[in-house]
Amino acid sequence: MMGVSRRQNVQSRVGIAIAIGVILGCVFALCFPNGFISISNPAPILNRRFAKSIAQVGSTLCESSERLNMLKSEFVAVSEENSELKKKVRELTEKFRLAEQRKDQAEKQVLVLGDQKKAGPFGTVKGLRTNPSVVPDESVNPRLAKVLEKVAVNKEIIVALANSNVKEMLEVWFTNIKRVGIPNYLVVALDEEIARYCEANNVPVYKRDPDKGIDSVARTGGNHAVSGLKFHILREFLQLGYSVLLSDVDVVYLQNPFNHLYRDSDVESMTDGHNNNTAYGFNDVFDEPKMGWARYAHTMRMWVYNSGFFYIRPTIPSIELLDRVAGRLSKQPNSWDQAVFNEELFFPSHPGYDGLHASRRTMDFYLFMNSKVLFKTVRKDDNLSKLKPVIVHVNYHPDKLPHMLAVVEFYVNGKQDALKSFPDGSE
């Protein structure tokens, strides 16, 4: 009985202790809702955490900015490298094109020459003079191709450039061409007035497409300025496969020039020379007495070709000649086109310069006559004055129209004193 009584006492005490603990817990919960240790201001802790987060984000942004700048620098470097590569590609492409051009020219020369041959006996060997014609490319100028197909004869044509400043001379020019009976001629009109004038007079005419670089000179330029344009304009004629007899408008036609051409060279030109030496070349000895035994130096001399009347075949060297002259004139606007024409045609290759490998022939200066030959020599010689030239080019005299009309009177109308009132040169 005593054991049972002790267990009951222990259980009651435990129950009382639990009850007291629960009551105390409730009391403390009501009196100290925030606990025994209260944090009056939690902001510093939060600020420290936020600052830490901001620092981490800032660090990330800084790293991203540096990475972005690095990428930009790499992009600029790659772009510059790409630009250099493009430039090299263009240069290589141009070199390849020139190499292909030379290869094509060489292949055509092989076709002309045939298989390699041994040299023949002494005095029988002759080098290649006549370069092969280029393959016609009508895509260069389909409109001009159609015009030339109608006007040209045997792929040959006389071409003159003209603007309104030379209308009176142009009339003398085409009137005598018609009188002689030359069908294959064409005027490249450099302004609308000349185009309409030619159409009204039933003269074959071609008006070029607009070109700012050419049109300003074409409309208002003088004789020399307009003359320089022909090297640019003629290129398309050659690319289309036509041989061109380029003529200034101060030329009087007395016979058909196509009956007097050799056609064995790239360029066949009239000369500014007035006798055999000046026209065809001579050995000019330079004397320098101070040199003693070696005082005499031999030089080769000839007067220049006239760039106002020449026959040019559609070959690679011919087109290269036009390109060279047109290129220099565009960079050296004060240069005289005739001087540049002759320099490119005759100067040999030397260090720093590759000469043009074009064949050339000088026309008979009595048949293709300049006005110096006529007024200084021919008109005063009874025998020479009886010869009838193919053309007379009034290139040595600035008052061109009166001289042209006098030439017509003398050779066409038979007026024997038509030339007598003029001086040898210009006054």
BELTA-V448670 format. One record per residue. N is the residue number from 1. RES is the residue in one small letter. SS is DSSP state (h for helix, s for strand, l for the rest). Layout:
N | RES | SS
N | RES | SS
This chain:
1 | m | l
2 | m | h
3 | g | h
4 | v | h
5 | s | h
6 | r | h
7 | r | h
8 | q | h
9 | n | h
10 | v | h
11 | q | h
12 | s | h
13 | r | h
14 | v | h
15 | g | h
16 | i | h
17 | a | h
18 | i | h
19 | a | h
20 | i | h
21 | g | h
22 | v | h
23 | i | h
24 | l | h
25 | g | h
26 | c | h
27 | v | h
28 | f | h
29 | a | h
30 | l | h
31 | c | h
32 | f | l
33 | p | l
34 | n | l
35 | g | l
36 | f | l
37 | i | l
38 | s | l
39 | i | l
40 | s | l
41 | n | l
42 | p | l
43 | a | h
44 | p | h
45 | i | h
46 | l | h
47 | n | h
48 | r | h
49 | r | h
50 | f | h
51 | a | h
52 | k | h
53 | s | h
54 | i | h
55 | a | h
56 | q | h
57 | v | h
58 | g | h
59 | s | h
60 | t | h
61 | l | h
62 | c | h
63 | e | h
64 | s | h
65 | s | h
66 | e | h
67 | r | h
68 | l | h
69 | n | h
70 | m | h
71 | l | h
72 | k | h
73 | s | h
74 | e | h
75 | f | h
76 | v | h
77 | a | h
78 | v | h
79 | s | h
80 | e | h
81 | e | h
82 | n | h
83 | s | h
84 | e | h
85 | l | h
86 | k | h
87 | k | h
88 | k | h
89 | v | h
90 | r | h
91 | e | h
92 | l | h
93 | t | h
94 | e | h
95 | k | h
96 | f | h
97 | r | h
98 | l | h
99 | a | h
100 | e | h
101 | q | h
102 | r | h
103 | k | h
104 | d | h
105 | q | h
106 | a | h
107 | e | h
108 | k | h
109 | q | h
110 | v | h
111 | l | h
112 | v | h
113 | l | h
114 | g | l
115 | d | l
116 | q | l
117 | k | l
118 | k | l
119 | a | l
120 | g | l
121 | p | l
122 | f | l
123 | g | l
124 | t | l
125 | v | l
126 | k | l
127 | g | l
128 | l | l
129 | r | l
130 | t | l
131 | n | l
132 | p | l
133 | s | l
134 | v | l
135 | v | l
136 | p | l
137 | d | l
138 | e | h
139 | s | h
140 | v | h
141 | n | l
142 | p | h
143 | r | h
144 | l | h
145 | a | h
146 | k | h
147 | v | h
148 | l | h
149 | e | h
150 | k | h
151 | v | h
152 | a | l
153 | v | s
154 | n | l
155 | k | l
156 | e | s
157 | i | s
158 | i | s
159 | v | s
160 | a | s
161 | l | s
162 | a | s
163 | n | l
164 | s | h
165 | n | h
166 | v | h
167 | k | h
168 | e | h
169 | m | h
170 | l | h
171 | e | h
172 | v | h
173 | w | h
174 | f | h
175 | t | h
176 | n | h
177 | i | h
178 | k | h
179 | r | h
180 | v | h
181 | g | l
182 | i | l
183 | p | l
184 | n | l
185 | y | s
186 | l | s
187 | v | s
188 | v | s
189 | a | s
190 | l | l
191 | d | l
192 | e | h
193 | e | h
194 | i | h
195 | a | h
196 | r | h
197 | y | h
198 | c | h
199 | e | h
200 | a | h
201 | n | l
202 | n | l
203 | v | l
204 | p | l
205 | v | s
206 | y | s
207 | k | s
208 | r | l
209 | d | l
210 | p | l
211 | d | l
212 | k | h
213 | g | h
214 | i | h
215 | d | h
216 | s | h
217 | v | h
218 | a | h
219 | r | h
220 | t | h
221 | g | l
222 | g | l
223 | n | h
224 | h | h
225 | a | h
226 | v | h
227 | s | h
228 | g | h
229 | l | h
230 | k | h
231 | f | h
232 | h | h
233 | i | h
234 | l | h
235 | r | h
236 | e | h
237 | f | h
238 | l | h
239 | q | h
240 | l | l
241 | g | l
242 | y | l
243 | s | s
244 | v | s
245 | l | s
246 | l | s
247 | s | s
248 | d | l
249 | v | l
250 | d | l
251 | v | s
252 | v | s
253 | y | s
254 | l | l
255 | q | l
256 | n | l
257 | p | h
258 | f | h
259 | n | h
260 | h | h
261 | l | l
262 | y | l
263 | r | l
264 | d | l
265 | s | l
266 | d | l
267 | v | s
268 | e | s
269 | s | s
270 | m | s
271 | t | s
272 | d | l
273 | g | l
274 | h | l
275 | n | l
276 | n | h
277 | n | h
278 | t | h
279 | a | h
280 | y | h
281 | g | l
282 | f | s
283 | n | s
284 | d | s
285 | v | s
286 | f | s
287 | d | s
288 | e | l
289 | p | h
290 | k | h
291 | m | h
292 | g | h
293 | w | h
294 | a | h
295 | r | l
296 | y | s
297 | a | s
298 | h | s
299 | t | s
300 | m | s
301 | r | s
302 | m | l
303 | w | l
304 | v | l
305 | y | s
306 | n | s
307 | s | s
308 | g | s
309 | f | s
310 | f | s
311 | y | s
312 | i | s
313 | r | l
314 | p | l
315 | t | l
316 | i | h
317 | p | h
318 | s | h
319 | i | h
320 | e | h
321 | l | h
322 | l | h
323 | d | h
324 | r | h
325 | v | h
326 | a | h
327 | g | h
328 | r | h
329 | l | h
330 | s | h
331 | k | h
332 | q | l
333 | p | l
334 | n | l
335 | s | l
336 | w | l
337 | d | h
338 | q | h
339 | a | h
340 | v | h
341 | f | h
342 | n | h
343 | e | h
344 | e | h
345 | l | h
346 | f | h
347 | f | l
348 | p | l
349 | s | l
350 | h | s
351 | p | l
352 | g | l
353 | y | s
354 | d | l
355 | g | l
356 | l | l
357 | h | l
358 | a | l
359 | s | l
360 | r | s
361 | r | s
362 | t | s
363 | m | l
364 | d | l
365 | f | l
366 | y | l
367 | l | l
368 | f | s
369 | m | s
370 | n | s
371 | s | h
372 | k | h
373 | v | h
374 | l | h
375 | f | h
376 | k | h
377 | t | h
378 | v | h
379 | r | h
380 | k | h
381 | d | l
382 | d | l
383 | n | l
384 | l | h
385 | s | h
386 | k | h
387 | l | l
388 | k | l
389 | p | l
390 | v | l
391 | i | s
392 | v | s
393 | h | s
394 | v | l
395 | n | l
396 | y | l
397 | h | l
398 | p | l
399 | d | l
400 | k | h
401 | l | h
402 | p | h
403 | h | h
404 | m | h
405 | l | h
406 | a | h
407 | v | h
408 | v | h
409 | e | h
410 | f | h
411 | y | h
412 | v | l
413 | n | l
414 | g | l
415 | k | l
416 | q | l
417 | d | l
418 | a | l
419 | l | l
420 | k | l
421 | s | l
422 | f | l
423 | p | l
424 | d | l
425 | g | l
426 | s | l
427 | e | l
